[in-house]
Amino acid sequence: MPHIVIAVYLFFPVEASGTTFISGEKMHRTLMSAWPLFFGVAMLMIGNGLQGTLLGVRATQEGFPTYATGIIMSMYYAGFLLGSHFVPKLIQGVGHIRVFTALASIAAITVLLHGLMPNEWIWMPVRAATGFAFAGLYIVIESWLNNAVGNQSRGQMMAVYLVVLYGSMAVGQYILTAADPATLTLFAVSSIAITLAVLPISLSSRPAPKFETPVKVSPLQLFKTSPLGVFGVFASGMANACLFAIGPVYAAEAGFDLAQISNFMAAAIVGGVLLQFPIGFLSDRYDRRTVLIGVSLLAALFCGAAIVGAGISPYLLYLAMFLIGGTALTIYGLSSAHTNDHLSPAQIVAASASMLMINGLGSIVGPILSTTFMNIYGPWMLFAWMGLIYGMIGFYGLYRTTRRPPVPMDQQDPFIVQPSTSSALIAQQAAEHEASDK
């Protein structure tokens, strides 16, 4: 893993994330000291990545109505939002270790409940419980990661975190081929991976980090300050949740075998990892709205290419998924950074958790609406729906360029690599890092 990260820095040896890059040797030492935490992240995301795809495939095998599957998948994000609100209070009451252990147990149990009771009405609350648990798991492990590095290397820690997070999700996709999704085996594998994440955290000698509940600002106030940024944050949640939650449903309904489903989902994840950095590099050197508009319209175009490519060759569809992931997964970060360009340093910190909440609301709505259209018109409507949303971001961005002049380059905040799947805590810590550069 250190070699992957150092290679990224060699290709982009600039302050693409607003951070002064430290030496490869020092970065290696930082990674080695934090390896138990990254191991915990990897196990969580292998288990969660496998589980997300497995549920879509199993739901199709069980004959769940497509719209019901959409509700099931949306419940994860509903639970995640609730967890982001309540778990910080639990941590302040009983501490990191106890909360992490309890939530990991819940996450491991809920995976098995899906396999033991394949019923759509049971899966809905169980999936919400999974989202609640993972919100807390992210908060605990991200607070430890943030405590493990100083301000100088925080941006690089986020880059490594993103690589580990999405890379482990990609690994989880290929475990899908190890057994029959109709059996309990894969659910047990996912549960085991989540349970393994407890080991490095529970045995860590690191002191529990200082924890403060993230502060929020009014979403309406944010929208008045940066309409395009807030719309991009919300709409990216709508579309990107469909990509991960409903993508496996599309692939299963299209008749893909397990290996093809794994390739299909992994292509988007790998694209998201590899293209985050060059797009972030461009956004720090050109008008960020222009980059956001271009990326959004390209994502819409690639969704159209996926519809066409699906009827020609699975390899063309994999390529389209790679490009969709590479462009679409940067929209949240670009929209967040564009919003921060119009905020004071104090407002940036307070706004970060609110933007993650706005993104989460979009993530709840998106899968429900996409599967409703898929149920009526067919699986291809997944890409049509996603393309429509990405196109709306792009065209709304073009409209906004006529209403407000661009932010001068020397006043743009640096782009921080930040997955929208992170907790409000890491979002606020990223914002604090950005605010310190303003």
Sine and cosine of phi, psi and omega as CSV:
sin_phi,cos_phi,sin_psi,cos_psi,sin_omega,cos_omega
0.00,0.00,-0.68,0.74,0.04,-1.00
-0.85,0.53,-0.60,0.80,-0.04,-1.00
-0.92,0.39,-0.58,0.82,0.05,-1.00
-0.89,0.46,-0.72,0.69,-0.06,-1.00
-0.92,0.39,-0.70,0.71,0.02,-1.00
-0.88,0.48,-0.60,0.80,0.04,-1.00
-0.89,0.45,-0.64,0.77,0.05,-1.00
-0.87,0.50,-0.66,0.75,-0.02,-1.00
-0.93,0.37,-0.53,0.85,0.04,-1.00
-0.91,0.41,-0.62,0.79,0.01,-1.00
-0.97,0.26,-0.50,0.87,-0.03,-1.00
-0.77,-0.63,0.92,0.39,-0.09,-1.00
-0.99,0.14,0.79,0.61,-0.04,-1.00
-0.71,-0.71,0.07,-1.00,-0.02,-1.00
-1.00,0.07,0.85,0.52,-0.06,-1.00
-0.92,0.39,-0.35,0.94,0.04,-1.00
-0.90,-0.44,0.32,0.95,0.06,-1.00
0.96,0.27,0.31,0.95,-0.07,-1.00
-0.88,-0.47,0.65,-0.76,0.12,-0.99
-0.97,0.25,0.87,-0.49,-0.12,-0.99
-0.96,0.29,0.73,-0.68,0.04,-1.00
-1.00,-0.06,0.22,-0.98,-0.10,-1.00
-0.91,0.42,0.40,-0.91,0.03,-1.00
-0.87,0.50,-0.60,0.80,-0.01,-1.00
-0.91,0.41,-0.68,0.74,0.01,-1.00
-0.93,0.36,-0.61,0.79,0.03,-1.00
-0.90,0.44,-0.63,0.78,0.02,-1.00
-0.88,0.48,-0.66,0.75,0.02,-1.00
-0.91,0.42,-0.64,0.77,0.03,-1.00
-0.88,0.47,-0.68,0.74,0.00,-1.00
-0.92,0.39,-0.63,0.77,-0.01,-1.00
-0.91,0.41,-0.60,0.80,0.01,-1.00
-0.95,0.31,-0.41,0.91,-0.05,-1.00
-0.97,-0.25,0.19,0.98,-0.12,-0.99
-0.88,0.48,-0.57,0.82,0.03,-1.00
-0.87,0.49,-0.57,0.82,0.01,-1.00
-0.94,0.34,-0.67,0.74,0.04,-1.00
-0.92,0.39,-0.54,0.84,0.08,-1.00
-0.89,0.46,-0.67,0.74,0.04,-1.00
-0.88,0.48,-0.69,0.73,0.05,-1.00
-0.87,0.49,-0.71,0.71,-0.03,-1.00
-0.87,0.49,-0.71,0.71,-0.01,-1.00
-0.91,0.41,-0.66,0.75,0.04,-1.00
-0.86,0.50,-0.70,0.71,-0.10,-0.99
-0.98,0.21,-0.49,0.87,0.13,-0.99
-0.89,0.45,-0.73,0.69,0.01,-1.00
-0.91,0.41,-0.68,0.73,-0.03,-1.00
-0.95,0.31,-0.64,0.77,0.03,-1.00
-0.90,0.44,-0.69,0.72,0.06,-1.00
-0.89,0.45,-0.70,0.71,-0.06,-1.00
-0.88,0.47,-0.69,0.72,-0.04,-1.00
-0.87,0.49,-0.71,0.71,0.01,-1.00
-0.95,0.31,-0.65,0.76,-0.02,-1.00
-0.87,0.49,-0.65,0.76,-0.02,-1.00
-0.90,0.43,-0.65,0.76,0.03,-1.00
-0.89,0.46,-0.67,0.74,0.01,-1.00
-0.92,0.38,-0.73,0.68,-0.04,-1.00
-0.91,0.42,-0.61,0.79,0.03,-1.00
-0.88,0.48,-0.63,0.78,0.05,-1.00
-0.92,0.39,-0.67,0.74,0.02,-1.00
-0.89,0.46,-0.59,0.81,-0.01,-1.00
-0.98,0.21,-0.14,0.99,0.01,-1.00
0.98,0.19,0.41,0.91,0.06,-1.00
-0.89,0.46,0.64,-0.77,0.14,-0.99
-0.85,0.53,0.61,-0.79,-0.06,-1.00
-0.85,0.53,-0.65,0.76,-0.01,-1.00
-0.91,0.42,-0.55,0.83,0.04,-1.00
-0.92,0.40,-0.62,0.78,0.06,-1.00
-0.89,0.45,-0.62,0.78,0.05,-1.00
-0.87,0.48,-0.65,0.76,0.03,-1.00
-0.91,0.42,-0.68,0.73,0.02,-1.00
-0.84,0.55,-0.74,0.68,-0.04,-1.00
-0.92,0.38,-0.58,0.81,0.02,-1.00
-0.92,0.39,-0.49,0.87,-0.02,-1.00
-0.88,0.47,-0.47,0.88,0.06,-1.00
-0.86,0.51,-0.72,0.70,-0.05,-1.00
-0.95,0.31,-0.53,0.85,0.09,-1.00
-0.90,0.43,-0.71,0.71,0.06,-1.00
-0.90,0.44,-0.59,0.80,0.01,-1.00
-0.89,0.46,-0.68,0.73,0.03,-1.00
-0.89,0.45,-0.68,0.73,0.03,-1.00
-0.89,0.45,-0.67,0.74,0.02,-1.00
-0.89,0.46,-0.63,0.77,0.02,-1.00
-0.88,0.47,-0.46,0.89,-0.02,-1.00
-1.00,0.09,-0.68,0.73,-0.15,-0.99
-1.00,-0.05,-0.53,0.85,-0.10,-1.00
-0.89,0.46,-0.66,0.76,0.04,-1.00
-0.81,0.58,-0.57,0.82,0.03,-1.00
-0.93,0.36,-0.59,0.81,0.06,-1.00
-0.91,0.42,-0.66,0.76,-0.01,-1.00
-0.89,0.46,-0.68,0.73,0.01,-1.00
-0.91,0.42,-0.43,0.90,-0.03,-1.00
-1.00,0.09,-0.69,0.72,-0.12,-0.99
-0.85,-0.53,-0.15,0.99,0.07,-1.00
0.98,-0.19,0.30,-0.95,-0.09,-1.00
-0.90,0.44,-0.75,0.66,-0.13,-0.99
-0.88,0.47,-0.74,0.67,-0.03,-1.00
-0.89,0.45,-0.68,0.74,0.00,-1.00
-0.91,0.42,-0.70,0.71,-0.02,-1.00
-0.88,0.47,-0.71,0.70,-0.01,-1.00
-0.89,0.46,-0.69,0.73,0.00,-1.00
-0.90,0.43,-0.70,0.72,-0.04,-1.00
-0.95,0.32,-0.57,0.82,0.08,-1.00
-0.90,0.44,-0.61,0.79,0.05,-1.00
-0.90,0.44,-0.68,0.73,0.03,-1.00
-0.88,0.47,-0.71,0.70,-0.02,-1.00
-0.88,0.47,-0.66,0.75,0.00,-1.00
-0.93,0.38,-0.62,0.78,-0.01,-1.00
-0.93,0.36,-0.67,0.74,-0.05,-1.00
-0.90,0.43,-0.55,0.84,0.07,-1.00
-0.86,0.51,-0.73,0.69,-0.02,-1.00
-0.92,0.39,-0.57,0.82,0.02,-1.00
-0.89,0.46,-0.59,0.81,0.07,-1.00
-0.86,0.51,-0.69,0.72,-0.03,-1.00
-0.96,0.30,-0.53,0.85,-0.04,-1.00
-0.98,0.19,-0.51,0.86,-0.08,-1.00
-0.76,-0.65,0.97,0.23,-0.03,-1.00
-0.97,0.24,0.98,0.19,0.03,-1.00
-0.70,-0.71,0.75,-0.66,-0.11,-0.99
-0.88,0.47,-0.56,0.83,-0.01,-1.00
-0.95,0.30,-0.52,0.86,0.08,-1.00
-0.97,0.25,-0.63,0.78,-0.05,-1.00
-0.89,0.45,-0.52,0.86,-0.06,-1.00
-0.87,0.49,-0.83,0.55,0.02,-1.00
-0.93,0.37,-0.52,0.85,0.02,-1.00
-0.91,0.41,-0.63,0.78,0.03,-1.00
-0.92,0.40,-0.60,0.80,0.07,-1.00
-0.89,0.45,-0.64,0.76,0.04,-1.00
-0.90,0.44,-0.60,0.80,0.06,-1.00
-0.88,0.47,-0.73,0.69,0.02,-1.00
-0.87,0.49,-0.67,0.75,0.04,-1.00
-0.86,0.50,-0.72,0.70,-0.03,-1.00
-0.90,0.43,-0.69,0.72,-0.05,-1.00
-0.93,0.36,-0.53,0.85,0.08,-1.00
-0.85,0.52,-0.72,0.70,0.01,-1.00
-0.93,0.37,-0.63,0.78,0.03,-1.00
-0.88,0.48,-0.69,0.72,0.04,-1.00
-0.88,0.47,-0.69,0.72,-0.03,-1.00
-0.86,0.51,-0.72,0.70,-0.04,-1.00
-0.91,0.40,-0.76,0.65,-0.11,-0.99
-0.95,0.30,-0.53,0.85,0.02,-1.00
-0.95,0.30,-0.55,0.83,0.05,-1.00
-0.92,0.40,-0.60,0.80,0.05,-1.00
-0.92,0.38,-0.68,0.73,0.03,-1.00
-0.88,0.48,-0.69,0.72,-0.01,-1.00
-0.89,0.46,-0.57,0.82,0.01,-1.00
-0.96,0.28,-0.32,0.95,-0.09,-1.00
-0.99,0.16,-0.24,0.97,-0.06,-1.00
-0.78,-0.63,0.35,-0.94,0.06,-1.00
-1.00,-0.02,0.03,-1.00,-0.02,-1.00
-0.87,0.49,-0.55,0.84,-0.07,-1.00
-0.89,0.46,-0.57,0.82,-0.09,-1.00
-0.94,-0.35,0.20,0.98,-0.07,-1.00
-0.91,0.42,-0.65,0.76,0.02,-1.00
-0.88,0.47,-0.64,0.77,0.02,-1.00
-0.94,0.35,-0.57,0.82,0.07,-1.00
-0.87,0.50,-0.65,0.76,0.03,-1.00
-0.90,0.44,-0.60,0.80,0.03,-1.00
-0.91,0.41,-0.70,0.72,0.03,-1.00
-0.90,0.43,-0.67,0.74,0.01,-1.00
-0.85,0.53,-0.69,0.73,0.01,-1.00
-0.89,0.45,-0.68,0.73,0.00,-1.00
-0.89,0.46,-0.71,0.71,0.01,-1.00
-0.91,0.42,-0.69,0.72,-0.06,-1.00
-0.88,0.47,-0.83,0.56,-0.04,-1.00
-0.96,0.30,-0.57,0.82,0.03,-1.00
-0.89,0.45,-0.64,0.76,0.03,-1.00
-0.93,0.36,-0.58,0.81,0.10,-0.99
-0.87,0.50,-0.65,0.76,0.02,-1.00
-0.90,0.43,-0.65,0.76,0.05,-1.00
-0.88,0.48,-0.66,0.75,0.01,-1.00
-0.86,0.51,-0.52,0.85,0.00,-1.00
-0.89,0.45,-0.60,0.80,-0.09,-1.00
-0.99,0.15,-0.28,0.96,0.11,-0.99
-0.93,0.37,-0.34,0.94,0.00,-1.00
-0.83,0.56,-0.49,0.87,-0.05,-1.00
-0.99,0.12,-0.03,1.00,-0.11,-0.99
-0.98,0.20,-0.34,0.94,-0.04,-1.00
-0.39,-0.92,0.12,-0.99,-0.01,-1.00
-0.98,0.22,0.84,-0.54,0.02,-1.00
-0.87,0.49,-0.30,0.95,-0.01,-1.00
-0.97,0.22,-0.15,0.99,0.02,-1.00
-0.98,-0.22,0.03,-1.00,-0.01,-1.00
-0.99,0.11,-0.18,0.98,-0.18,-0.98
-0.83,0.55,-0.79,0.61,-0.06,-1.00
-0.92,0.40,-0.55,0.84,0.09,-1.00
-0.90,0.44,-0.62,0.78,0.03,-1.00
-0.92,0.39,-0.64,0.77,0.03,-1.00
-0.88,0.48,-0.71,0.70,0.03,-1.00
-0.87,0.49,-0.67,0.74,0.02,-1.00
-0.89,0.45,-0.65,0.76,0.02,-1.00
-0.90,0.44,-0.70,0.72,0.00,-1.00
-0.87,0.50,-0.69,0.72,0.01,-1.00
-0.90,0.43,-0.64,0.77,0.01,-1.00
-0.90,0.43,-0.61,0.79,0.02,-1.00
-0.88,0.47,-0.46,0.89,0.01,-1.00
-0.90,0.45,-0.37,0.93,-0.02,-1.00
-0.94,0.34,-0.53,0.85,-0.16,-0.99
-0.85,0.53,-0.82,0.57,-0.05,-1.00
-0.92,0.40,-0.48,0.88,0.01,-1.00
-0.97,0.26,-0.72,0.69,-0.05,-1.00
-0.93,0.36,-0.45,0.89,-0.01,-1.00
-0.99,-0.15,0.00,1.00,-0.05,-1.00
-0.92,0.39,0.62,-0.78,0.05,-1.00
-1.00,-0.03,0.00,1.00,0.01,-1.00
-0.92,0.40,0.63,-0.78,0.09,-1.00
-0.93,0.36,0.50,-0.87,0.03,-1.00
-0.89,0.46,0.75,-0.66,-0.04,-1.00
-0.94,0.33,0.40,-0.92,0.10,-0.99
-0.91,0.41,0.69,-0.73,-0.08,-1.00
-0.78,-0.62,0.75,-0.66,0.08,-1.00
-0.79,-0.62,0.68,-0.73,0.00,-1.00
-0.91,0.42,0.78,-0.62,0.00,-1.00
-0.86,0.51,0.60,-0.80,0.01,-1.00
-0.99,-0.10,0.57,-0.82,-0.01,-1.00
-0.88,-0.48,0.37,-0.93,0.16,-0.99
-0.86,-0.52,0.25,-0.97,-0.05,-1.00
-0.90,0.44,0.77,-0.64,0.09,-1.00
-0.85,0.52,-0.58,0.82,0.02,-1.00
-0.91,0.42,-0.64,0.77,0.05,-1.00
-0.89,0.45,-0.66,0.75,0.04,-1.00
-0.89,0.46,-0.68,0.73,-0.03,-1.00
-0.90,0.44,-0.63,0.78,0.04,-1.00
-0.91,0.42,-0.53,0.85,-0.01,-1.00
-0.97,0.23,-0.67,0.74,-0.03,-1.00
-0.56,-0.83,1.00,0.10,-0.03,-1.00
-0.85,0.52,-0.69,0.73,-0.03,-1.00
-0.92,0.40,-0.68,0.73,-0.03,-1.00
-0.88,0.47,-0.71,0.70,-0.02,-1.00
-0.93,0.36,-0.65,0.76,0.05,-1.00
-0.89,0.46,-0.66,0.75,0.03,-1.00
-0.89,0.45,-0.65,0.76,0.03,-1.00
-0.89,0.45,-0.72,0.70,-0.01,-1.00
-0.92,0.38,-0.76,0.65,-0.08,-1.00
-0.93,0.38,-0.57,0.82,0.05,-1.00
-0.90,0.43,-0.55,0.83,0.10,-1.00
-0.90,0.44,-0.68,0.73,0.02,-1.00
-0.85,0.52,-0.73,0.68,-0.11,-0.99
-0.99,0.16,-0.70,0.71,-0.08,-1.00
-0.94,0.35,-0.49,0.87,0.10,-1.00
-0.90,0.44,-0.59,0.80,0.06,-1.00
-0.90,0.43,-0.64,0.77,-0.03,-1.00
-0.84,0.54,-0.73,0.68,-0.08,-1.00
-1.00,0.05,-0.63,0.78,-0.10,-0.99
-0.99,0.11,-0.60,0.80,-0.09,-1.00
-0.97,-0.25,-0.25,0.97,0.05,-1.00
-0.79,0.61,-0.73,0.68,0.03,-1.00
-0.89,0.45,-0.54,0.84,0.04,-1.00
-0.91,0.41,-0.70,0.71,0.06,-1.00
-0.83,0.55,-0.76,0.65,-0.07,-1.00
-0.89,0.45,-0.66,0.75,0.01,-1.00
-0.92,0.40,-0.68,0.73,0.01,-1.00
-0.93,0.37,-0.44,0.90,0.03,-1.00
-0.98,0.18,-0.07,1.00,0.06,-1.00
1.00,0.02,0.29,0.96,0.02,-1.00
-0.94,0.35,0.55,-0.84,0.15,-0.99
-0.99,0.14,0.07,-1.00,-0.12,-0.99
-0.89,0.46,-0.63,0.77,0.02,-1.00
-0.90,0.44,-0.65,0.76,0.02,-1.00
-0.92,0.39,-0.62,0.79,0.05,-1.00
-0.89,0.45,-0.66,0.75,0.03,-1.00
-0.88,0.47,-0.72,0.69,0.03,-1.00
-0.88,0.47,-0.66,0.75,-0.03,-1.00
-0.86,0.52,-0.75,0.66,-0.04,-1.00
-0.97,0.24,-0.63,0.77,-0.03,-1.00
-0.91,0.42,-0.55,0.84,-0.01,-1.00
-0.86,0.51,-0.68,0.73,0.01,-1.00
-0.91,0.40,-0.64,0.77,-0.03,-1.00
-0.92,0.38,-0.71,0.71,0.01,-1.00
-0.90,0.44,-0.65,0.76,0.06,-1.00
-0.86,0.50,-0.64,0.77,0.02,-1.00
-0.89,0.46,-0.58,0.81,0.02,-1.00
-0.95,0.32,-0.75,0.67,-0.17,-0.99
-0.96,0.27,-0.53,0.85,-0.09,-1.00
-0.99,-0.11,-0.11,0.99,0.06,-1.00
-0.85,0.53,-0.70,0.72,-0.14,-0.99
-0.95,0.32,-0.76,0.65,0.04,-1.00
-0.90,0.44,-0.58,0.81,0.03,-1.00
-0.93,0.36,-0.64,0.77,0.09,-1.00
-0.88,0.48,-0.61,0.79,0.06,-1.00
-0.86,0.51,-0.73,0.69,0.00,-1.00
-0.91,0.42,-0.62,0.79,-0.07,-1.00
-0.93,0.36,-0.35,0.94,0.04,-1.00
-1.00,0.07,-0.15,0.99,-0.08,-1.00
-0.86,-0.51,-0.11,0.99,0.06,-1.00
-0.71,-0.71,0.22,-0.98,0.05,-1.00
-0.80,0.61,0.85,-0.52,-0.11,-0.99
-0.89,0.45,-0.52,0.85,0.05,-1.00
-0.89,0.46,-0.64,0.77,0.01,-1.00
-0.88,0.47,-0.68,0.73,0.03,-1.00
-0.91,0.42,-0.70,0.71,0.01,-1.00
-0.88,0.48,-0.70,0.72,0.04,-1.00
-0.88,0.47,-0.73,0.68,-0.02,-1.00
-0.89,0.46,-0.70,0.71,-0.01,-1.00
-0.90,0.44,-0.66,0.75,-0.03,-1.00
-0.92,0.40,-0.70,0.71,0.00,-1.00
-0.93,0.38,-0.58,0.82,0.08,-1.00
-0.91,0.42,-0.66,0.75,0.03,-1.00
-0.87,0.50,-0.66,0.75,0.04,-1.00
-0.89,0.45,-0.67,0.74,0.02,-1.00
-0.89,0.46,-0.67,0.74,-0.01,-1.00
-0.93,0.37,-0.50,0.86,0.09,-1.00
-0.90,0.43,-0.66,0.76,0.09,-1.00
-0.89,0.46,-0.63,0.78,0.03,-1.00
-0.90,0.43,-0.55,0.83,0.03,-1.00
-0.91,0.42,-0.64,0.77,0.01,-1.00
-0.88,0.47,-0.69,0.72,0.00,-1.00
-0.94,0.33,-0.72,0.70,-0.07,-1.00
-0.90,0.43,-0.50,0.87,-0.01,-1.00
-0.88,0.48,-0.49,0.87,-0.01,-1.00
-1.00,0.02,-0.05,1.00,-0.04,-1.00
-0.94,-0.34,-0.82,0.57,-0.07,-1.00
-0.37,-0.93,0.64,-0.77,0.06,-1.00
-0.89,0.46,-0.46,0.89,0.00,-1.00
-0.94,0.35,-0.58,0.82,0.10,-1.00
-0.91,0.40,-0.58,0.81,0.04,-1.00
-0.93,0.38,-0.65,0.76,0.05,-1.00
-0.87,0.49,-0.69,0.73,0.01,-1.00
-0.88,0.47,-0.68,0.73,0.03,-1.00
-0.89,0.46,-0.65,0.76,0.02,-1.00
-0.91,0.42,-0.63,0.78,0.06,-1.00
-0.86,0.52,-0.71,0.71,-0.03,-1.00
-0.96,0.30,-0.58,0.81,0.07,-1.00
-0.89,0.45,-0.75,0.66,0.03,-1.00
-0.87,0.49,-0.67,0.74,-0.04,-1.00
-0.90,0.44,-0.56,0.83,0.00,-1.00
-1.00,-0.03,-0.75,0.66,-0.13,-0.99
-0.91,0.42,-0.59,0.81,-0.07,-1.00
-0.97,0.26,-0.08,1.00,0.10,-1.00
-1.00,-0.08,-0.21,0.98,-0.12,-0.99
-0.90,0.44,-0.64,0.77,0.01,-1.00
-0.87,0.49,-0.76,0.65,-0.01,-1.00
-0.89,0.46,-0.66,0.75,0.02,-1.00
-0.91,0.41,-0.68,0.74,0.00,-1.00
-0.91,0.41,-0.65,0.76,0.03,-1.00
-0.89,0.45,-0.70,0.71,0.01,-1.00
-0.91,0.41,-0.62,0.78,0.03,-1.00
-0.90,0.44,-0.64,0.77,0.07,-1.00
-0.89,0.46,-0.69,0.73,-0.01,-1.00
-0.90,0.44,-0.45,0.89,0.03,-1.00
-0.87,0.49,-0.38,0.92,-0.06,-1.00
-0.96,-0.28,0.20,0.98,-0.04,-1.00
-0.89,-0.46,0.42,-0.91,0.13,-0.99
-0.98,0.21,0.27,-0.96,0.02,-1.00
-0.81,0.58,-0.66,0.75,0.00,-1.00
-0.91,0.41,-0.62,0.79,0.00,-1.00
-0.93,0.36,-0.55,0.83,-0.02,-1.00
-0.85,0.53,-0.73,0.68,-0.04,-1.00
-0.89,0.46,-0.70,0.72,-0.04,-1.00
-0.94,0.33,-0.50,0.87,-0.09,-1.00
-0.98,0.19,-0.38,0.93,-0.15,-0.99
-0.88,0.48,-0.72,0.69,0.00,-1.00
-0.92,0.39,-0.57,0.82,0.02,-1.00
-0.91,0.41,-0.61,0.79,0.02,-1.00
-0.92,0.40,-0.60,0.80,0.05,-1.00
-0.92,0.39,-0.58,0.81,0.06,-1.00
-0.91,0.41,-0.67,0.74,0.03,-1.00
-0.88,0.48,-0.68,0.73,0.05,-1.00
-0.88,0.47,-0.63,0.78,0.01,-1.00
-0.91,0.41,-0.61,0.79,0.05,-1.00
-0.89,0.45,-0.65,0.76,0.07,-1.00
-0.89,0.45,-0.59,0.81,0.01,-1.00
-0.92,0.40,-0.48,0.88,0.05,-1.00
-0.95,0.30,-0.68,0.74,-0.09,-1.00
-0.96,0.29,-0.67,0.74,-0.14,-0.99
-0.82,0.58,-0.83,0.56,-0.04,-1.00
-0.88,0.48,-0.56,0.83,0.01,-1.00
-0.91,0.42,-0.73,0.68,-0.02,-1.00
-0.93,0.36,-0.65,0.76,-0.04,-1.00
-0.90,0.43,-0.67,0.74,-0.01,-1.00
-0.95,0.31,-0.44,0.90,0.10,-0.99
-0.90,0.44,-0.71,0.71,0.04,-1.00
-0.93,0.37,-0.62,0.78,0.04,-1.00
-0.89,0.45,-0.61,0.79,-0.01,-1.00
-0.90,0.43,-0.51,0.86,-0.03,-1.00
-1.00,0.04,-0.72,0.69,-0.17,-0.98
-0.96,-0.29,-0.32,0.95,0.00,-1.00
0.86,-0.52,0.19,-0.98,-0.08,-1.00
-0.86,0.51,-0.53,0.85,-0.07,-1.00
-0.87,0.50,-0.33,0.94,-0.01,-1.00
-0.91,0.41,-0.28,0.96,0.08,-1.00
-0.85,0.52,-0.78,0.63,-0.02,-1.00
-0.95,0.32,-0.55,0.84,0.05,-1.00
-0.89,0.45,-0.67,0.74,0.01,-1.00
-0.91,0.41,-0.73,0.68,0.02,-1.00
-0.88,0.47,-0.69,0.72,0.00,-1.00
-0.88,0.47,-0.61,0.79,0.05,-1.00
-0.88,0.48,-0.69,0.72,-0.03,-1.00
-0.92,0.40,-0.73,0.69,0.02,-1.00
-0.88,0.47,-0.64,0.77,0.03,-1.00
-0.89,0.45,-0.62,0.78,0.03,-1.00
-0.89,0.46,-0.63,0.78,0.05,-1.00
-0.88,0.48,-0.73,0.68,-0.02,-1.00
-0.89,0.46,-0.74,0.68,-0.04,-1.00
-0.95,0.31,-0.55,0.83,0.09,-1.00
-0.92,0.40,-0.57,0.82,0.07,-1.00
-0.90,0.44,-0.66,0.76,0.05,-1.00
-0.88,0.48,-0.65,0.76,0.04,-1.00
-0.89,0.46,-0.68,0.73,-0.05,-1.00
-0.91,0.41,-0.43,0.90,0.04,-1.00
-0.92,0.40,-0.34,0.94,0.04,-1.00
-1.00,0.03,-0.15,0.99,-0.07,-1.00
-0.96,-0.29,-0.31,0.95,-0.06,-1.00
-0.49,-0.87,0.68,-0.74,0.04,-1.00
-0.94,0.34,0.36,-0.93,-0.01,-1.00
-0.94,0.35,0.41,-0.91,0.10,-1.00
-0.95,0.30,0.77,-0.64,0.03,-1.00
-0.81,0.59,0.58,-0.81,-0.09,-1.00
-0.84,0.54,-0.61,0.79,-0.04,-1.00
-0.96,0.27,-0.11,0.99,0.04,-1.00
-0.95,-0.30,-0.05,1.00,0.04,-1.00
-0.95,0.30,0.70,-0.71,0.12,-0.99
-0.95,0.32,0.50,-0.87,0.05,-1.00
-0.93,0.38,0.55,-0.84,0.05,-1.00
-0.96,0.28,0.80,-0.60,0.04,-1.00
-0.95,-0.32,0.83,-0.56,0.06,-1.00
-0.90,0.44,0.89,-0.46,-0.11,-0.99
-0.50,-0.87,0.94,-0.34,0.04,-1.00
-0.94,0.33,0.64,-0.77,0.00,-1.00
-0.95,0.31,-0.14,0.99,0.04,-1.00
-0.99,0.13,-0.04,1.00,-0.03,-1.00
-0.97,0.22,0.12,-0.99,-0.01,-1.00
-0.99,0.12,0.22,-0.98,0.06,-1.00
-0.89,0.46,-0.45,0.89,0.00,-1.00
-0.91,0.42,-0.77,0.64,-0.03,-1.00
-0.93,0.38,-0.52,0.85,0.07,-1.00
-0.89,0.45,-0.67,0.74,0.00,-1.00
-0.93,0.36,-0.61,0.79,0.01,-1.00
-0.92,0.39,-0.61,0.79,0.09,-1.00
-0.89,0.46,-0.65,0.76,0.00,-1.00
-0.91,0.42,-0.62,0.78,0.05,-1.00
-0.88,0.48,-0.61,0.79,0.02,-1.00
-0.91,0.40,-0.66,0.75,0.04,-1.00
-0.91,0.41,-0.69,0.72,-0.05,-1.00
-0.88,0.47,-0.54,0.84,-0.01,-1.00
-0.93,0.37,-0.34,0.94,0.01,-1.00
-1.00,-0.04,-0.11,0.99,-0.07,-1.00
-0.99,0.16,0.00,0.00,0.00,0.00
